[in-house]
Amino acid sequence: MLASAALLLSLASSPALARGADTKPKQEVQYPNATRVAPKLDLTSAKDQKDLNEGLDAVSAGDQAKAEQLLQPIIDGGSKSKYAQALALQGLASIKYNAGDTKGAIGLLQRSLALGVMPNDTYFQLQYMLAQFQMADEQYQAALDTVTKWRAEGKKETANSYALEGNADYRLGKYPEAIAAINKAKSLTDKPEASWNQILMASYSESGQDEKAAALAQQQLNSSPDDPNALNNAAAVLMQAHKYPEAIQLLEKGQASGAFKSEANYVSLAKLYLITGQDSSDPAPNAIKAGQVLQDGMSKGVVKPSADTYVLIGQSAELSNNTGAAVDAYNKAVPLAKDGEAALRAGRLLLSENKYSQAKGLIQQGIDKGVKQKGVAYMLLAETERGLKNKPAAITAMKQAAQQPETAEKAKAWLKKAGAG
């Protein structure tokens, strides 16, 4: 876009400069049916054109300091040309966006468009860019409004614009509208993006059309049987529809055929085993399978030794009544974890085996690192202190539990019974 903007400058200069551009091939008009009347361009100064081109070249080169040095004076009124100001604003918007300041970029683009002086091709390109920036900033309704205006005024329909609309609709929970927009996008191209089908599947699932979601997922998988993302998408849709046996069967077949190439494939199957195991009268067989799947993925180097992985292995071992293996897995997760949940899990299991000293250390570590249910953690800590015959410390921990809403009632009852209430 910046390159095309710079090229437009050679056509928007003084009559003398324009004569030099007559020999250049004409660009194809991108918005031939636009309702907007293109304004007369007002860039007549050769110096302004030179500064603007150099500034936009600096933008393209990622030279923020030089771009700001050349373009900011134009914006501040150093040029009388509104057209030069508009393109300078667009250039600095790109700089802001690339620097991660999406809101700043949006503000500059809006100022550029508000000047209303650009040729139609540039104007509508920037308007569409604004919609993309608004999507990136999670301003979904604003993005929808912008792309709707772009389409109405520019009289142009593209697959990508409908995909953007469908994405915004989905984020806003407008699932029927998202479905319609994505299907429209797919009808306008023979090369739809894979992400479009993901939005479509999710919209079908969220609107209760599980059969359509599953059919689309299976269609994707059939067309790309070796694609780990297609496999995982199909499994995710089946899971969303609570069709766990079918999802397990699908993933087991994928694992057997060698289609497991991403960590998500292994993790999805492990989680499915755990879900179905928890819902059965005997969770051990499926829990063992979950652990085996994760270990298989780790042995192949596909599943990384992360805190989440070790917690899943710990849960698998815990469900299969292998407390020692569960504690070992949780302990491996502890130094990798950002919070204290893994330490708390290990401490709770050690407490159940009356290993009070070890349990106390891990539970305290979990509290110090941060846990979701602090009250539960303090009650567990109090139990370890009781096991260690340290009643004053148990009372102190239980008083902490009494300050947490989820454990206040139980903790206060315990303190009252202990004569410390």
FENPEWO-V24072 format. One record per helix or strand of 2 or more residues. SS is the DSSP state (H for helix, E for strand). FROM is the first residue (numbers start at 1). LEN is the number of residues. If there is no record, write none. Layout:
ss/from/len
SS/FROM/LEN
SS/FROM/LEN
This chain:
ss/from/len
H/2/10
H/15/7
H/46/16
H/64/15
H/82/17
H/102/13
H/120/17
H/140/15
H/159/13
H/175/13
H/194/13
H/210/14
H/228/13
H/244/13
H/263/16
H/284/16
H/307/13
H/323/12
H/341/12
H/356/14
H/374/14
H/391/11
H/408/10
